[in-house]
Each structure stands twice: as structure tokens, then as C-alpha cells.
Amino acid sequence: MKRIGILSDTHGYIAKQVWEFFKDCDELWHAGDCGQGVLEELMEWKPVRAVYGNCDGWDLRSITEEVADFDCEGLRVLMTHIGGWPGHYPQNIKRMLEVAKPDIFVCGHSHILKVMYDKEFDFLHINPGAAGRQGFHLKSTLVRMVVDEGKPKDVEIMEYAKNAPAQDY
């Protein structure tokens, strides 16, 4: 059993809510647009799996991939930044989903929280929305879940003010 924290679109900013909501997580998944310094900070705290986003520079692209395809406790995960949502996937993503056949597809980019079952591809789609300040979103959001025996369980969402203060050090 693993407790997973999922976030995206931090754009260089980590609010104190991130640290609080993910404190009991065993691993973090970041779906891109990390921004300067964020990935390094998170990696010093917890194991992190991350992909780069369209706003991430070469420093992040050199240590992350565009697509992460991995297993977590028997759960097949596919993660990328720009992925669409059920019924609205770009062609390249559709092909990837057909080949990879994930149990969970995680993406970011839209700054819109979506946790929904995709009936066509038979998986759980998770877009954690935006955890940072930059963008049009009105609320920042995070997702937390448990992976147990290859199944996602206890999916939880946290919403907080997009202008929430950063963690005091």
C-alpha cells in the first residue's frame, strides 16, 4: 500500500497547503509545469515522479521526461502534461493510451481539476488542476489517494485559495 500525492502546474510556487496535505504521502506525482526550484524542493522531501510541462525550461527537461509510464503497487500509470480529458484526447495521446493501456492516466496543463472514469479506455483519469498561483484558475487544487493491490482507493481532493502563502522556513 502506498499513499500518493498528485499535483501539477505549480509554476515555481509551493503553498503551505501542499506540505500539509501531502505530509503522510509515500510518493508524489507531478504532472508538469513545475517551475524553477519546485521539483528539487519536493525531491528533497519525498520520492517524486514527474514529467515536464510546456512552460518548463531545459533544466527540468534534462531530469524529467515528456511521458512517464510506470507501475505503482501493481497499478499501471501513464502521466504526461498535455493530455486532454475523456472524449477529448489529442490523437497522439489516444494512440499512447491504446498502446499503454494504463489503469490511471494523469495529466495537467488545463488548470482544471478532473477526476473521472474513462469508459472508452477503461481507466481513472486524473488531472489535479493547478497547485500554483500562475494562471486563470480561481482555486488551487491537489489530489491524494491510496494505491493498494493495484487499485486506486480513497481519492481525496483539497481546494485552497490560489494566493495562499508559501511555507515559512
C-alpha positions as a Markdown table, in Angstrom:
| # | Residue | x | y | z |
|---|---|---|---|---|
| 1 | Met | 0.0 | 0.0 | 0.0 |
| 2 | Lys | 1.2 | 3.5 | -0.9 |
| 3 | Arg | -0.2 | 6.9 | -0.3 |
| 4 | Ile | 0.2 | 9.1 | -3.4 |
| 5 | Gly | 0.1 | 12.9 | -3.7 |
| 6 | Ile | -0.7 | 14.2 | -7.2 |
| 7 | Leu | -0.1 | 17.8 | -8.3 |
| 8 | Ser | 0.5 | 19.9 | -11.4 |
| 9 | Asp | 1.1 | 23.4 | -12.6 |
| 10 | Thr | 3.0 | 24.7 | -9.6 |
| 11 | His | 4.8 | 27.2 | -11.9 |
| 12 | Gly | 7.6 | 27.8 | -9.4 |
| 13 | Tyr | 5.4 | 28.1 | -6.3 |
| 14 | Ile | 4.5 | 25.8 | -3.4 |
| 15 | Ala | 1.8 | 26.9 | -1.0 |
| 16 | Lys | 1.9 | 25.6 | 2.6 |
| 17 | Gln | -1.2 | 23.5 | 1.9 |
| 18 | Val | 0.9 | 21.2 | -0.4 |
| 19 | Trp | 3.2 | 20.3 | 2.5 |
| 20 | Glu | 0.3 | 19.8 | 4.9 |
| 21 | Phe | -1.9 | 17.7 | 2.5 |
| 22 | Phe | 0.9 | 15.5 | 1.3 |
| 23 | Lys | 2.8 | 15.1 | 4.6 |
| 24 | Asp | 1.7 | 11.4 | 5.1 |
| 25 | Cys | 2.2 | 10.5 | 1.4 |
| 26 | Asp | 4.8 | 8.0 | 0.5 |
| 27 | Glu | 5.3 | 9.4 | -3.0 |
| 28 | Leu | 4.4 | 12.4 | -5.1 |
| 29 | Trp | 3.5 | 12.6 | -8.8 |
| 30 | His | 3.9 | 16.0 | -10.6 |
| 31 | Ala | 2.2 | 16.3 | -13.9 |
| 32 | Gly | 4.4 | 19.1 | -15.3 |
| 33 | Asp | 4.9 | 22.9 | -15.3 |
| 34 | Cys | 6.8 | 22.5 | -12.1 |
| 35 | Gly | 8.7 | 25.8 | -12.4 |
| 36 | Gln | 12.1 | 26.7 | -11.1 |
| 37 | Gly | 13.2 | 25.1 | -7.9 |
| 38 | Val | 9.9 | 23.3 | -7.1 |
| 39 | Leu | 10.9 | 19.8 | -8.2 |
| 40 | Glu | 14.2 | 20.0 | -6.3 |
| 41 | Glu | 12.4 | 21.0 | -3.1 |
| 42 | Leu | 9.8 | 18.3 | -3.4 |
| 43 | Met | 12.5 | 15.7 | -4.2 |
| 44 | Glu | 14.4 | 16.6 | -1.0 |
| 45 | Trp | 11.2 | 15.8 | 0.9 |
| 46 | Lys | 9.6 | 12.8 | -0.8 |
| 47 | Pro | 10.2 | 10.4 | -3.7 |
| 48 | Val | 8.8 | 12.2 | -6.8 |
| 49 | Arg | 7.8 | 11.0 | -10.3 |
| 50 | Ala | 7.5 | 14.0 | -12.6 |
| 51 | Val | 7.1 | 14.9 | -16.3 |
| 52 | Tyr | 7.9 | 18.3 | -17.8 |
| 53 | Gly | 5.3 | 20.7 | -19.0 |
| 54 | Asn | 5.2 | 23.2 | -21.8 |
| 55 | Cys | 6.4 | 26.1 | -19.5 |
| 56 | Asp | 9.3 | 24.1 | -18.0 |
| 57 | Gly | 12.8 | 25.0 | -19.1 |
| 58 | Trp | 15.7 | 22.8 | -20.2 |
| 59 | Asp | 16.9 | 22.4 | -16.6 |
| 60 | Leu | 13.8 | 20.5 | -15.8 |
| 61 | Arg | 13.5 | 18.8 | -19.2 |
| 62 | Ser | 17.0 | 17.3 | -18.6 |
| 63 | Ile | 15.9 | 15.5 | -15.5 |
| 64 | Thr | 12.3 | 14.6 | -16.4 |
| 65 | Glu | 10.6 | 13.1 | -19.4 |
| 66 | Glu | 7.6 | 14.1 | -21.5 |
| 67 | Val | 5.8 | 10.9 | -20.7 |
| 68 | Ala | 6.2 | 8.7 | -17.6 |
| 69 | Asp | 4.9 | 5.1 | -17.9 |
| 70 | Phe | 5.4 | 3.2 | -14.6 |
| 71 | Asp | 4.0 | 0.7 | -12.2 |
| 72 | Cys | 3.0 | 1.6 | -8.6 |
| 73 | Glu | 2.0 | -1.3 | -6.4 |
| 74 | Gly | 0.6 | -3.2 | -9.4 |
| 75 | Leu | -1.2 | -0.2 | -10.9 |
| 76 | Arg | -0.1 | 0.8 | -14.4 |
| 77 | Val | 0.3 | 4.6 | -14.6 |
| 78 | Leu | 0.7 | 6.8 | -17.6 |
| 79 | Met | 1.5 | 10.5 | -17.0 |
| 80 | Thr | 2.1 | 13.5 | -19.3 |
| 81 | His | 1.5 | 17.2 | -19.1 |
| 82 | Ile | -0.8 | 17.9 | -22.0 |
| 83 | Gly | -3.3 | 15.1 | -22.2 |
| 84 | Gly | -6.8 | 16.2 | -22.7 |
| 85 | Trp | -9.7 | 14.5 | -20.9 |
| 86 | Pro | -12.1 | 11.6 | -21.6 |
| 87 | Gly | -13.7 | 12.1 | -25.0 |
| 88 | His | -11.3 | 15.0 | -25.8 |
| 89 | Tyr | -7.8 | 13.5 | -26.2 |
| 90 | Pro | -5.4 | 14.7 | -28.9 |
| 91 | Gln | -4.6 | 12.0 | -31.5 |
| 92 | Asn | -1.1 | 11.3 | -30.2 |
| 93 | Ile | -2.5 | 10.7 | -26.6 |
| 94 | Lys | -5.2 | 8.4 | -27.9 |
| 95 | Arg | -2.6 | 6.3 | -29.6 |
| 96 | Met | -0.5 | 6.3 | -26.5 |
| 97 | Leu | -3.5 | 5.2 | -24.4 |
| 98 | Glu | -4.3 | 2.4 | -26.8 |
| 99 | Val | -0.8 | 1.0 | -26.6 |
| 100 | Ala | 0.0 | 1.6 | -22.9 |
| 101 | Lys | -3.5 | 0.5 | -21.5 |
| 102 | Pro | -2.9 | 2.3 | -18.2 |
| 103 | Asp | -5.1 | 1.8 | -15.1 |
| 104 | Ile | -4.7 | 5.5 | -14.3 |
| 105 | Phe | -3.9 | 8.4 | -16.7 |
| 106 | Val | -2.5 | 11.6 | -15.1 |
| 107 | Cys | -2.1 | 14.9 | -16.8 |
| 108 | Gly | -2.1 | 18.6 | -16.1 |
| 109 | His | -1.9 | 21.8 | -18.3 |
| 110 | Ser | -5.6 | 22.8 | -18.2 |
| 111 | His | -5.5 | 24.1 | -14.6 |
| 112 | Ile | -8.9 | 22.4 | -14.3 |
| 113 | Leu | -9.4 | 19.6 | -11.7 |
| 114 | Lys | -10.9 | 16.5 | -13.2 |
| 115 | Val | -11.1 | 13.1 | -11.6 |
| 116 | Met | -13.3 | 10.8 | -13.7 |
| 117 | Tyr | -13.6 | 7.4 | -15.1 |
| 118 | Asp | -12.9 | 7.0 | -18.8 |
| 119 | Lys | -15.3 | 4.3 | -20.0 |
| 120 | Glu | -13.8 | 4.1 | -23.5 |
| 121 | Phe | -10.3 | 3.3 | -22.3 |
| 122 | Asp | -11.3 | 1.7 | -19.0 |
| 123 | Phe | -9.1 | 3.8 | -16.6 |
| 124 | Leu | -9.3 | 6.5 | -14.0 |
| 125 | His | -8.4 | 9.9 | -15.5 |
| 126 | Ile | -6.8 | 12.4 | -13.0 |
| 127 | Asn | -6.0 | 16.0 | -13.7 |
| 128 | Pro | -5.2 | 17.5 | -10.3 |
| 129 | Gly | -5.7 | 21.0 | -11.6 |
| 130 | Ala | -3.2 | 23.8 | -10.7 |
| 131 | Ala | -1.4 | 23.9 | -7.4 |
| 132 | Gly | 0.4 | 27.2 | -8.1 |
| 133 | Arg | -0.6 | 30.8 | -8.4 |
| 134 | Gln | 0.0 | 31.4 | -12.1 |
| 135 | Gly | -3.0 | 31.1 | -14.5 |
| 136 | Phe | -6.7 | 31.7 | -14.8 |
| 137 | His | -7.9 | 29.3 | -12.1 |
| 138 | Leu | -9.7 | 30.6 | -9.1 |
| 139 | Lys | -8.8 | 27.9 | -6.7 |
| 140 | Ser | -5.7 | 25.8 | -6.4 |
| 141 | Thr | -6.2 | 22.0 | -6.1 |
| 142 | Leu | -4.4 | 18.8 | -5.1 |
| 143 | Val | -5.3 | 15.1 | -5.2 |
| 144 | Arg | -4.3 | 12.4 | -2.8 |
| 145 | Met | -5.1 | 8.7 | -3.0 |
| 146 | Val | -4.1 | 5.3 | -1.8 |
| 147 | Val | -2.8 | 2.6 | -4.2 |
| 148 | Asp | -3.4 | -0.9 | -2.7 |
| 149 | Glu | -3.1 | -4.2 | -4.5 |
| 150 | Gly | -3.2 | -2.5 | -7.9 |
| 151 | Lys | -6.3 | -0.4 | -7.2 |
| 152 | Pro | -6.7 | 3.3 | -6.5 |
| 153 | Lys | -8.7 | 3.9 | -3.3 |
| 154 | Asp | -9.7 | 6.8 | -1.0 |
| 155 | Val | -9.2 | 9.5 | -3.6 |
| 156 | Glu | -9.3 | 12.9 | -1.9 |
| 157 | Ile | -9.2 | 16.5 | -3.2 |
| 158 | Met | -8.0 | 19.6 | -1.5 |
| 159 | Glu | -9.0 | 23.1 | -2.6 |
| 160 | Tyr | -7.4 | 26.3 | -1.4 |
| 161 | Ala | -7.1 | 29.9 | -2.3 |
| 162 | Lys | -4.8 | 30.4 | -5.3 |
| 163 | Asn | -3.0 | 33.2 | -3.4 |
| 164 | Ala | -2.3 | 31.1 | -0.3 |
| 165 | Pro | 1.0 | 31.9 | 1.4 |
| 166 | Ala | 4.1 | 29.8 | 0.8 |
| 167 | Gln | 5.5 | 27.6 | 3.6 |
| 168 | Asp | 7.6 | 29.6 | 6.2 |
| 169 | Tyr | 11.1 | 28.2 | 6.6 |
